């Protein structure tokens, strides 16, 4: 079943990670790995995996980051007998031994397929055992948030909110930190780097910061989250909605998806860059009744940032750039045109895989948004839909492209280098630098100028490999495996995603 344009394209795209090939899906926050990320982001918490030892060891051999393979992953080590007779005794013992060895303030019990299928009563065991240990204990099954994605991340935070933060407390009992907000970012992004400027601007507007998560976050910080009036996230989160229902703490997402559905204004999907950040700060100020204070602060900050950006981006304005169409979802294409003053020469639109998740109208909507942005800023780009590497290279040479900002660069990097076209990795920037604030476009300008100066790369060994003509980051063998894996999973996943 497909969702048409009336339903929009964002939620099915969020669900797209379900159909990634096997080697890709192991690098996203699935049920166990996502829950491990949350436990790892809380300094005085420890995970306890209730299942076979392999479930605990999997992240040792395939970590998100080579330098951080989730060192502490205690496990109940379920075996064949436990599957037959039940694993509740092992869970009870596992909680006690984990508390004795690690002395955490929170144990996050992560269930697995084995313990889920045999029907262990996790809740009863934890309620029984809580009195024997000197810490909080919660459990996450992957089922609390239904289709909210990413599963493990969403579900474990929902479990912590439901079973610990909101447990046994009434909203009338909370000592409010009046006029304050929580700032929440995805643990893998590095919150300390991404929220400093945002917090600085909000404070200057007269808004207090209650808590920033996850940046050296401890259990006490989580318990203090209800003291704020508003929780700010970069992504729709089920647990913030639960905190609104239970404790009357409002929530705000920087990507204005609901407003976009009503207005179809693509600018609402761009929370980054100078104008996108201004929108976000203005909306937060309205929610906190600080519009008057915000106006002067934002005008001054914007003016300073624009002055610095004009100086830094010299040599970029007018440069021709090719990029992957995303409809403004990651805002990089917006910043290239709006903040950098670059000209869109080629827009590359890869729809392979989207056909299973989106209707033709929804797929077209993404491309139309990218074209709308390009034309708004005076560009008339050539559009390529599902091109080969050779077709990309020819189009870029024909249009005089200076820089290629492509989401898939493995083979394209070498081919474009040979053609004298420099490349820029947008994923690297989005993961480690992109954030709400006026410094972000200045950093982007500096990195783009560096990319334009890079010498040509010599990769004789890589150039000898044969790559798939359409999935240019995969060799043909892996491309076939990816297609096979997707087909096997198609019947097991839904097209809709609720957030």
N, C-alpha and C positions, 0 to 999 in steps of 0.2 A: 504494500500500500504506500502510495506517495502522498506527500503534503504539497498542496498547490501553493500558488503565490499568495492566496489569501491567508494561509497559515504562516507563510514566511519560510525562510531558509535557515535561520540561525540554529534553531534547536536540532533539526536533523543533522546539521553540520557538526554540532557538539557530539551527536551520537555516532558520527562517522568513525571514531576511533575503534568502535566495535568490529569493524570490518578490515582493520589493518592486517597485513600479513603477519605471520607468527613472530618473525624477528622484530617487527615493529611494535606489536602489542605487548611484548615483554618490556618495553621501555616507556610505558604509560602507567599512570596510577590506577591499576586495576584493584580488585578487592583487597588482596593481601598486601600488595606493594603500596597501594594508596594509604591503607591504614598504618603501615610501617612508617610512611613519610610523616604522618601526623604525630605518631608516638615519638619519632625521632626529633621532631621540631619542638617538643615540650621537654625542657632540660631535665626535669625531675620525674619523667614518666618512663615506663619500660613496657615493651610489648610482650605478650605471652601468646604464642601461636598454639592453638589447640588442634593438633593434627599430627600427621606423620612427620618425621624429621626432615624429609625432602622439602616440605613446604617452608620450613625454617631456613634451609640451606640454599634455596633457589636464588635469593638475592646476594648470596656470597659469590656465586659464579657468574651472575649477570646483574651487577649493580647499576643504578642510575649513573653514579659517578665513581670512577675507579678508585678514588681516594676515600670513598665513604660507602662501604658495602654493608651498612647496617650491622655494626659489630656485635651488638647485644640483641640476640633474637632467641631467648629461651623458648623451649617447645615442650609440650606434654608427651611427645614421642608415642603417638598412638600406633598400635600394631594390629595384626589380624584379630587377636582375641578381643581387643577393645572394640573393634568394629562389630563383633558379634554380641558381646556382653555389655557394651556401653563404656563411654570414656569419662563419666562424671567423676569417678574416684581419682582418675589421673588429673583432671582439671582442678579438683579440690587441692590435691597435693601440689600441683604445679603453681597455683596461686600462693600457697604457703611458702614453698621453696623459693619462688621468685622474690617475694617480699624479704625473706631472710637473707638472701644473697645480695640483692641490689639496694635494698632500703629505699624504694621509690615513694613518691607521694601519690602516684597513680599507676595502676596496672591496667593496660588496655588488652583485654582478651580478644584475640582475632581468631574467629572460627574458620574452618576449612571445609572442603567438600566432604571429607570423611565424617567430621563431627556434625555437619549440617544434615547429612543424609540419614544418619542413624537416630537423629532426634534427641540428642542430649539436651537436657533442660538447663541451659546456661544461666538463665535468670535465677532459678532456684538455688543452684550451686553457689553462685556469687553472693546471694543474700545470706546463705548459710555461713559462708566462709569469711564474709566481711568482718565479722566480729573477732575473728582470729588473727587478723592482720592489721597493722597500723597505717593503712593507706586507703585511698579510694580505689574501687575496682569497677570498670565498665566493660561491656562486651559489644563487639560489632560483628554483624553477620552478613552485611552487604544487602540486606533486604529492608532496612528501615526507611530508605529514601526512594524506594521503588526504582524509577527510571532516571533519577537525577545523576548526572555524570560530572566528573569521573567518579565511579562507584565507591571505591575504597576511601577516597578523600572525603567525599560528601557524607558517606555513611558513618564513618568513625567520628567526625565532628558532630553529626546529629546525635550519635550515641552519647558522646561526652556532654552535650547540651541537655539531652533528655534525662540521662541517668545521674549526672553529677551537678551541672550548673543550675538547672531548674528543679532538681529533686529536693522536695521538702521545704521550698522557700516560696513565699507569697510576694507579689510585687510591692505590696504595702510595706514589707519588712526591709526593703532595699534602701540603703543609705545612698541617695543619688549624688553623683558628681555633676552638679547642675552645669548646663552649657557645654558638656563634653561629648566627644565622639570616640569610637573605637576605629582603628584603621587595620584592616585585615588583608593580607596578601598571601598568595599561594606559597607554601613553604619552599618549594624547589626554586622559586625565583630569587630568593634572598631579600627579605623584607627590609633589612637595615639599609641596603643600598637604595631601595626604591621609595622609601617613605619619608626620608629626612626633609626634602624640600616641601613636600605636601604638608607635613606637620608644621613646618616653619610658616608657610603661608596661612594655614588655618589659625595658628596662634596669633599671628599678626592681625587677623580679622576678628580676634576676640573669642575664638572657639578653643576650648581646652581639649587636650588629648588625654583621654582616659587610659587606653591601652593600645599598643601597637603589637600585633601578632602576625607572623611568628618571628620574633626577633628576640632571642634569649628569653623566650616565654617559659614561665613556670606555672604550676597548677594554680597557685594563688592568683596569678594574672587572669587565668580563665574564670576563676570564681568571681573576680571583680568586673568582668565584662558587663553584667547587668546594671552597673552603676551609671553607665553612659546613657545618653538620650538617643543616640544614633550609632549604628554600626555601618561602616563604609567597606564595601568589598569591590573587587575588580571583576566579579563573576557572580551570577545568581547562586545563592547558597540556601539549601533547605534548612540548615540549622538557624540561620538568621530569621527566617520566617517563623520557626518554632519559638524563638526567643521573643519575637513580637507578640505571638499568640499567648504565651505563658507569662511573660514579664513586662510586656508593653515597651520593649526596646525597639525602636523603629529601625529600618534598614534602607540602605541606598546603594545601588549598583552604578558604577561609573559608565558602563555601556547602557545607554537609555533604550533598551530593546522595546519595552512596552510603548514608549512614546513614538519610536520609529514605526511600529505597527500601525499606529493611528495616522501619522503624518507622512510616512515614506520619505522623510528627510534624512538623507544619508549622513549628514553631519552629526546626527545623534549617535551614530555608531563609532564615532571617533573621539575617545576621551583624551587623546594625546596631542602633542603639538601645542602651539601657542593658543589658537582659538579653541581647540578641544579642551585643553586644561582650563581655560577661562570659563567655559560652559560648566564644567564639573564643579569648580570652586563657587561659581555663582549659584548653582542649584543647591549645593550644600549650605551656603549662606542663607538661602531662602528657607530651607528646612530648619535652620537653627535661629531664625529671626535676626540675622546679622547682615542684612542687605546693605544698610547704610555704611557700616564699617568696611564691608567687602569692596564697595565701589572704588574708594580711594586707593586701597591696597592693590587691587587688581590692575587698575590703570597705571599705577607707578611700576609695578612689577612687569607688566606687559611692555611698557615703554622702554624700560631698561633692557629687557630680553631682546626686543626687536632691534635696538641699537647694536647690541653685541652680535646678534645673528647676522645683521647686514655686513658687519666687518669680517666675521668668520667665514661666511659663505661666498666670499669673493672668489670667482673662478668656477662656481657651481651654477649660478643663474644662467639659464639658456642652454646648459648642457643637455644632450638628449639621453634619455634613460628608458630602458626596456624593463618591464616588470610583470610579475604574475598577477592576474586579476583576482582580487579578494573582496571586492565591493566595499572597501574601506574597513573591513572587519578588524584588521590588525593596525590600521591607521598609517602604516609606513608609506603606502602609495599617496595618501593624503598629505603627509609631511613632505614627500619629495616634491610635490607640485605647489603646495600652499606655503610651506616654510622655506624650502630650498630654492624655489623659483626655477626648477628644472622643467624640461619639456618632455612629455610622454611621446616616445617615437614608436614603440611596439608594446602592445598589451597581449600577453600570452595567457590563454585560458585553458586549463586542463580540467576536463569534465569527467575523465575516466574514474569510475567509482562513484561519482555523484549521482549517476542515473538510477542507482538502486535506492537512493535516499531522498532525492528531490524530483519534483515534476519538471517538465520542460520549462514551464513558466517560471518556476523558482530558480532554475539554473540560469535562465535568461536574465532574471532580475539582478543576479550578482554581476553579470557582465555589463548590464545597462548602468548599474551604479558606478562601475569603474569608468565606463565611457563618459558618463555624466560629469564625473570629477575631472577627467582629462579635458573635456571641451569647456568646462567652466573656467579653467585656467589657461585657455588659449591653445590647446594642443589638438592635433588631428591625427591620432596614432593609427598605425596598421594593426589589425586584430588578427591573431592566429589562434585557432581553436584546435587543441590536441595536436600540435605540430611535432615533427621530428626535430632532432638536434640540427640537422642540415637546414631544414626550413627556418628554424630560429636564426641560425647564423646568417643565412642569405638575407632575411628581412632586416636584421640589424645592420648588415653592411650596406644594404640599399638605402636605409633611412639615415645613415651616418650616426648610428648609436654610439655614445661614448661610454656608457656604463650599463651593465645588465644586473638587475636586482631580482634574482630568481630564487624560488623556493626549493628547486632541485638542481644542484650544480655539479654533481659528481663527474660526469663525462663532459658536460657543457663547459666547465671551467677550462679544460684543456683545449677544446675546440675553439672557444671564443678567444682564448689567449692567443692562439695561432692567428686568429683573424684581427688581432690588435684591439679587441674589445675587452675592457677590464670588467671584473665581476665583484659583486658585494653580496655577502651572506646575510639575508634579512633575519633568519632564525636566530643567529648569534646575537644580533642587536636586540631583537624582541625579548629574548630570554634574560639578557644580562644588563640591558640599559634602558629599555623602553619603560616609561613611567609617567604618571601625571605630574606636570610641573613645567616650568619655562626653561629649565636647563637641558631637557631632553633633546629638543631640536638643535641646540648648539653642539651637543655631543655628536649628533648624527652628522651635522655638517663637517665636523672635524674628521670623522671616520670616512665619510664619502670622499673627501679630498685626498685622504691617505690612500684609498682604494684606487683612485685615478692615477696615482703616482707609482703604483706597484709595478715592478719589472715583470716581464713575461716569465711564465713558469715553464720549466722543462720537466715533463713527466713521461719519459720514454717508456717505462714499464706500464704505467696506467694507460697510455695511448695504445698499447698492444691489445688491451682487453676489448672484447666486443660487448657493447651495451645494447639493451633493448631500445628499439627505435622511438618508443613513446615514453616508457618509464626510464628516463635517461640516467637515473641513479641506480639502476639494477642491471645486472647481466641477464641475458635471456633465461638462463636456468632459474634464477631467483624470481624473475618476473612470472614464469609459469607456476612456480610454487606459490607465489602470492595470489595469483588468480585462483588456484586450486583451493587454497585456504579460505579465501573469501566465499567461494561457492559452498564449501562445507559449512560455513557459519551462517549463511544467508537465512536458513530456516530457523535458526536458533535466536536471532536477534529481531527486535522490532524496529520500525522506522521512526517511531515517535520518541521524543525525549522530553520529559517534564522537568523543569527547573524552577 
